[in-house]
Amino acid sequence: MRYSYHNTLLAVSLGLLASCTSIRQHGPIGFWSRNRFHPTDDKRHGPWQEYFDAAGQHRANAGRYRHGLPAGRWQYFAPSGELEREERFSQRQPGLVAIRYYHPSGTVAKQGQARYNISDTNVRFFWFGEWKCYDTAGQPLPSEFYRNGRKTATLVTNAAGDSITWLTR
């Protein structure tokens, strides 16, 4: 057999690269890649999934990052595999999130809006506006109202069908 210098150099180079575990893999970013970092700003970018276990059998969440910030639809799962909540990040209004929580049976438990305020020193997350609530059968419950993350009121309907607002402080 005849070996060339280039084949030997290539084999040694591949062996050295394979033994290095501290090199961060950047590779191409596309619809097929997962859990990658953007090559220019070194922030999470593209499809992202995290798991409860090291084997990758029990998914904890799935979504997409755009230059380090969550984008589009995210799903969060319980360790048992049931969907706990979905978040939809607004593309037009940065920081605005529509959230939907689910009962273990899969029906909607609560839905409303939240906001992320991100600065150099901290991240603030809070609910605001009307949050619609549902029981396990999917029937509506009294809505809750939030301002800056604090519950301000609950909308209750009496037997006659009139809406009564209960203020909470």
C-alpha positions as semicolon CSV with decimal commas, in nm:
position;residue;x (nm);y (nm);z (nm)
1;M;0,000;0,000;0,000
2;R;0,113;0,347;-0,071
3;Y;0,056;0,626;0,186
4;S;0,096;0,990;0,107
5;Y;0,202;1,267;0,338
6;H;-0,141;1,435;0,300
7;N;-0,334;1,123;0,406
8;T;-0,115;1,086;0,716
9;L;-0,154;1,455;0,804
10;L;-0,531;1,434;0,755
11;A;-0,557;1,125;0,981
12;V;-0,349;1,288;1,257
13;S;-0,551;1,612;1,233
14;L;-0,884;1,429;1,256
15;G;-0,759;1,228;1,553
16;L;-0,654;1,544;1,738
17;L;-0,985;1,717;1,666
18;A;-1,184;1,416;1,779
19;S;-0,998;1,405;2,112
20;C;-1,062;1,775;2,190
21;T;-1,378;1,815;2,397
22;S;-1,335;2,179;2,490
23;I;-1,380;2,313;2,134
24;R;-1,729;2,458;2,090
25;Q;-1,892;2,327;1,774
26;H;-2,037;2,608;1,563
27;G;-2,108;2,439;1,230
28;P;-2,365;2,561;0,981
29;I;-2,697;2,692;1,110
30;G;-3,004;2,567;0,929
31;F;-3,336;2,397;0,983
32;W;-3,157;2,068;1,052
33;S;-2,920;2,191;1,323
34;R;-3,008;2,202;1,691
35;N;-2,861;2,371;2,000
36;R;-2,613;2,582;1,809
37;F;-2,446;2,914;1,881
38;H;-2,426;3,195;1,628
39;P;-2,071;3,218;1,489
40;T;-2,040;3,599;1,513
41;D;-2,199;3,687;1,847
42;D;-2,168;3,344;2,022
43;K;-2,533;3,351;2,136
44;R;-2,790;3,073;2,111
45;H;-2,937;3,069;1,761
46;G;-3,176;2,839;1,578
47;P;-3,379;2,539;1,698
48;W;-3,320;2,447;2,060
49;Q;-3,426;2,150;2,271
50;E;-3,339;2,059;2,628
51;Y;-3,399;1,729;2,804
52;F;-3,453;1,616;3,163
53;D;-3,219;1,320;3,114
54;A;-2,875;1,281;2,960
55;A;-3,000;1,021;2,712
56;G;-3,233;1,273;2,547
57;Q;-3,548;1,069;2,601
58;H;-3,757;1,309;2,816
59;R;-3,786;1,652;2,654
60;A;-3,807;1,952;2,890
61;N;-3,861;2,226;2,631
62;A;-3,841;2,299;2,261
63;G;-3,828;2,625;2,070
64;R;-3,608;2,860;1,873
65;Y;-3,359;3,133;1,957
66;R;-3,274;3,435;1,745
67;H;-2,941;3,589;1,849
68;G;-2,976;3,477;2,210
69;L;-3,344;3,568;2,256
70;P;-3,636;3,322;2,245
71;A;-3,847;3,358;1,930
72;G;-4,164;3,204;1,791
73;R;-4,339;2,918;1,971
74;W;-4,188;2,744;2,273
75;Q;-4,326;2,435;2,444
76;Y;-4,248;2,327;2,801
77;F;-4,309;1,972;2,920
78;A;-4,347;1,799;3,257
79;P;-4,102;1,518;3,346
80;S;-4,388;1,277;3,269
81;G;-4,400;1,410;2,909
82;E;-4,724;1,609;2,932
83;L;-4,736;1,958;2,782
84;E;-4,731;2,213;3,068
85;R;-4,736;2,542;2,876
86;E;-4,681;2,712;2,544
87;E;-4,531;3,054;2,491
88;R;-4,554;3,255;2,167
89;F;-4,305;3,539;2,139
90;S;-4,419;3,834;1,930
91;Q;-4,198;3,923;1,637
92;R;-4,347;4,271;1,597
93;Q;-4,338;4,373;1,963
94;P;-4,016;4,249;2,129
95;G;-4,073;4,122;2,482
96;L;-4,445;4,048;2,436
97;V;-4,543;3,686;2,504
98;A;-4,877;3,504;2,475
99;I;-4,884;3,219;2,728
100;R;-5,116;2,921;2,756
101;Y;-5,102;2,681;3,056
102;Y;-5,251;2,331;3,033
103;H;-5,414;2,091;3,278
104;P;-5,256;1,740;3,297
105;S;-5,552;1,619;3,086
106;G;-5,436;1,846;2,799
107;T;-5,714;2,107;2,819
108;V;-5,631;2,477;2,855
109;A;-5,610;2,590;3,221
110;K;-5,520;2,959;3,182
111;Q;-5,416;3,192;2,901
112;G;-5,304;3,552;2,880
113;Q;-5,014;3,785;2,805
114;A;-4,683;3,860;2,969
115;R;-4,386;4,083;2,900
116;Y;-4,009;4,045;2,929
117;N;-3,808;4,359;2,999
118;I;-3,441;4,286;2,938
119;S;-3,166;4,531;3,029
120;D;-2,792;4,501;3,082
121;T;-2,837;4,454;3,458
122;N;-3,153;4,242;3,492
123;V;-3,441;4,057;3,330
124;R;-3,798;4,124;3,443
125;F;-4,093;3,901;3,353
126;F;-4,451;3,990;3,447
127;W;-4,812;3,909;3,357
128;F;-5,054;4,184;3,255
129;G;-5,411;4,230;3,132
130;E;-5,690;3,974;3,136
131;W;-5,607;3,609;3,197
132;K;-5,887;3,370;3,100
133;C;-5,919;3,063;3,323
134;Y;-6,080;2,724;3,250
135;D;-6,162;2,413;3,452
136;T;-6,044;2,062;3,358
137;A;-6,353;2,010;3,138
138;G;-6,274;2,328;2,942
139;Q;-6,556;2,535;3,091
140;P;-6,473;2,901;3,158
141;L;-6,395;3,016;3,510
142;P;-6,377;3,377;3,631
143;S;-6,109;3,581;3,451
144;E;-5,820;3,731;3,644
145;F;-5,667;4,072;3,577
146;Y;-5,299;4,160;3,630
147;R;-5,099;4,481;3,629
148;N;-4,717;4,460;3,640
149;G;-4,736;4,100;3,760
150;R;-4,979;4,164;4,045
151;K;-5,334;4,036;4,047
152;T;-5,565;4,338;4,058
153;A;-5,912;4,195;4,001
154;T;-6,121;3,884;3,935
155;L;-6,425;3,897;3,709
156;V;-6,714;3,701;3,861
157;T;-7,063;3,647;3,715
158;N;-7,362;3,619;3,951
159;A;-7,667;3,392;3,903
160;A;-7,849;3,659;3,700
161;G;-7,559;3,673;3,452
162;D;-7,430;4,012;3,564
163;S;-7,053;4,060;3,577
164;I;-6,911;4,166;3,910
165;T;-6,550;4,272;3,947
166;W;-6,375;4,175;4,268
167;L;-6,081;4,399;4,339
168;T;-5,781;4,249;4,509
169;R;-5,489;4,438;4,654
